[in-house]
Amino acid sequence: MVTGAGSGLGRAVAIAFAQHGADVAVIDLDQASVCETAHAICAAGRKSCVVQADVSEINAAETAVRQTVEQLGRLDILVNNAGTWSVQPFLEITEEEWDRVFRVNTKGLLVWLQAAARHMSRNGGGRIINISSPASRMALPNYAAYAASKAAVDSITRSAAAALGKYNIRVNTVSPGRMDTSMQRETERRFAAIAGMDVATFVKSRTDDLPAGRRTSAVEVAEAIVWLAGPNSDYMTGARLNLSGGLEMNT
């Protein structure tokens, strides 16, 4: 099951799992886009379960898990990818924006994690992968709500790993760096405007300062997520897989 599977990283992850032999439940608020992802999964020769849902709606998670099991037979892996963003100068952050970001990125992630884990705990275990961000460990005064919400994701991941290990459920976090997704493009337009720079110059500067010297792609990150969901990572839980090209460095 992949949330936010209608575009960007979520779509790449869903397709990657299908290419590696998995049937995939795809979740997104946008019905048209998630159906496009489902068609790509079918083209890869796998079955897909399509669920149109707002991840911040509490009841949606249990319904989606039930529908997934009915259509695909079981649920072994959840990729908690759905997320939203907010770019506001620190002193201008509104209560409405703060609540909106946390409702999706933090509450939504927790609720879907719980729903999947309840099923997995009764069926031999599973893998849960939460998508975080280097922002969670950076000082970003124009991105504070998003950064804080992802720091909460890191904390939830550690707590879940400790709570669910006895059920053979491994819970880890992936922290992808700068990808050319629609969300990245929108946030960079906002950052550039605040900085008084044209977008192309701003994007180039944010690419040139990466130690790896390039941006990543959703496809590249998706392959790492597939590995993390597989048997070769069985002894990893409560970990944070850093895929940021050196933007964030583990020490």
N, C-alpha and C positions, 0 to 999 in steps of 0.2 A: 504494500500500500504506500502510495506516494501522495502527500498533500501538496497543493500548489503545483499540480502536474500539467497545467494548461500551457505553460510557456517556460522559457528560461531554463534554469537549473532543474526544476522539477520535471519538465518534459524530457530533458536529456537523461536524467536518472531513470525515469520510467522506461524509456526506450533502451537504455543500456541493460537494465535488468531483463527485458524481453529478449534482447540479443544474446544474453547469457543463459537463456532457457527458462525464465520465470514467467508465470502469469502475473499480471499486474492490475491492481485496483488503482484507479486514478481519480483524485479528488481535486475539485477546483470550483470556485464560485462562477466562473465563466463557462457556461455549457458548451458553447461553440468551440472554444479553444481546447477544452478537455476532450471533446469528441475527436478532434484532430489528433491528439496524442494517442487516443485509443485506436484510431485507424492505423497509426504507425506501429503500434504494438501488434495488431493483427497482421500487418504486412511482414512482421518479423516471425510470424508463425505461432504466436502465443495468444492466449485468451486475455480479455480485458474486462474489468468491471468498472463502469462509469458512475460516479456519484457527484452530482452537483451539490455543493454544500459550502456554507460559511463556517470556517473552522472555529470561529469564536462562539458559535451556537453550541451550547453544552450537549443537547440531545443528538446533534448531528453525528457525533463521533460513534456512539453506540449503534446508531442506525447504520452507519457506513460499515462498521465491523461486521455486523450481522449480515448485511447485504453481500459483503465480500466473501464471507464464509459460505453463504448460500450459493453464490455463483462460481466461486473458484475452489471451494472445498476446505480451505484452511487459511490462516494468516500467520506467516513466519517472520515477516520483516515489515517494519514501519520506518519510512523516511519522513520525518517531521520537517518538511521544507517550506510550507506556506508561511509567508511573512509580508510585512508592510514596512514602510519607511516614513520618516518625517525629518525634514531639514528646516530648522528654525534657530535663529540666534538664541543663545542661552537665556538671556533675560526676556525673551519674547515667547518662550515655550508656554503654550496654553494648556489648561487642564483637559480640554477636549482632545487635543492632539496626543497628550501623554496617555490618556485613557484608551484612545483608539489604538495606539501602537501596542500597548501592553495587553489589550484585549485579544489581539491577534497573535502577537509574537510570543507572549508568555502564557496567558491563560489558555488560549487555544492549543498551544503546544502541550501543556500539561494535561488537558482533558483528553486529547487524542492519544497521548502516551498512556494514560490510565486505561482507556478503553481497549487499546491493543494489548496491553500487558495483562488485563483480566482474562482475555481469551488465551493468550500465550501461556499464562500460568496454569491453565487447565489442559494444555495440549503439548507439553514437553519442552516449552521454552521458545526462544526467538531472539531476534535482533532489533534493537531500536536505535536509530541514528538521528540525532537532532542537528539541525543546521544552525551554527552560530556565526560569528564574524570576528575578524581581527578588531573591529570597532569595540568589542566588549572589553579590550585591554588597552585601549588608546584614549588619550585626552582629546575629545572632539567637541568643542563648545557649540558647534552648529548642528550636531548630530546626537545630542545627549539622550533624547528619548529612545532612539533606536539602539544606541550603544548600551544603555542601561537595561533595555529589554533583552539584549543578547547576553549580557552578564548574568541575568536571571536564568537564561537558558543553560548556561554553563553550570550554575548552581543546581538547577533541577536535575541535570544530567548526573551529577555526582550523587545526589540523594537517591535518584532512581536506581542507579547502579548498585548502591549499597542495599537498597530495599528489595531488589528483584533478582539478585544473584542466586538466591536459594531456589528460584524457579527456573534456572538455566536461561535467564534472560540477560543478555549483554546490552548495556546502554552506553553509547559513546557519542561524541560530538565531532562534527567536521567544521573547520573554520576556513572557508574558501576566501581567497584574496580577490583582487579586482578582475571581474569578468565582464565581458561586453554583453550584458543582459539589458532588458528594457528598464529594470529597476536601477541598475548601475547608471545607465544613461540619464535617467530622470534626476537621480540624486546629484550627478556631476553637473548637470545644467544648473541646478539650484546652488550648488557650491560655487560654481564659476560666477554666477550672478552676485552672490554675496561678496566674493573676492574682487569683483570688478574686472574680471578677465573674460576673454572670449573662450568659448567652450573648447575649441581645438587646442589652444595653448595650454589650458588648464589640464585637459586629459593627457596631453603629452608630458607635462611636468609630473603628473601622478604615475605615469608609466616609467619615465626615465629614472625616478628615484627608487624603483624596486631593485633590490640586489640581483634578482634573476634577470632583470633587463627586459622583461616582457610581461604581458598579462596572461592569465590562464583562460581557459575556455570551459564552458559548461560541460562539454563532452569529457574533457580531461578530469575534471572534478568528479563527474559521474562514475568514471572507471574506478577511482579511489573509493568511492562510496560502495560500489559493488564488492570490491575487495574486503572492505570493512564488514560487510554483511555476510561474508563467506566463512568457511571453516578455518582458513589460515589465520584468522584474527580471534580465534576462540578464547584466548587468554587475555584479551583486551576488554576492559570494562571500566567505565568512569574516566576514560581517556579523551583527550582532545587532539584530533588529527589536524595538524596545521598545514594548510595547502595555500600559503599566501605569497610564495616567491620571495620570502624574506621580509615582507612587510611586518609580520609578527615573527619573533624568533623565540623558540623555546630554550630556556637556559636551565 
